[in-house]
Amino acid sequence: NAGVTQTPKFQVLKTGQSMTLQCAQDMNHNSMYWYRQDPGMGLRLIYYSASEGTTDKGEVPNGYNVSRLNKREFSLRLESAAPSQTSVYFCASSEINSPLHFGNGTRLTVT
Amino acid sequence: KNQVEQSPQSLIILEGKNCTLQCNYTVSPFSNLRWYKQDTGRGPVSLTIMTFSENTKSNGRYTATLDADTKQSSLHITASQLSDSASYICVVSGYAGNNRKLIWGLGTSLAVNP
């Protein structure tokens, strides 16, 4: 009963490098989300996908791209990492008006 | 401006004691209010979700209340256990135009000491 699985768990990048954060859910949820969590700030939505084949910007989309590969998988890409993108990234999935189910996060440091 | 404010910011209690966490919000229009528990190094886990017509909802030793008139919610933890040490986050679902939006509080950090 995996729920939401995120990889990798930890990553260190140099400024300008690129990487993709992977997320997969096995609950057959339609909606998937990417959030970032920083000290002293509430979770902030980066991008979301209301259903397979659609993606929309959240509050803080600059510097990120996403792909809803299929109903299970939703990836987040940093094309050119910046120190301001040092954060903990959470993927979540849900049905409408139902609780979000979160993965355990990717801890990203950009030096 | 849509906001969710939680108090206290942090709290220390002894194992076995009860505690109450507060959440005030200014989100309008309102859809529902959620409480999440986040253990250190883990993702948030849902405790309760309440619509405006629900005054109270329980999940084991956790009881959430909602007063939609005063825009206040509380989370009461009964007979605390060491495993209750975590951050508790209040989240309000509202609307921004035609889009549903979740507004996250900063959380209350609870430490339960033996």
Interface residues (C-beta under 8 A of the other chain):
Chain A: V4 G40 M41 G42 L43 R44 L45 F90 A92 I96 N97 S98 P99 L100 H101 F102 G103 N104 G105
Chain B: V4 S31 N32 R34 Y36 G41 R42 G43 P44 V45 S46 I49 I89 S93 R100 L102 I103 W104 G105 L106 G107
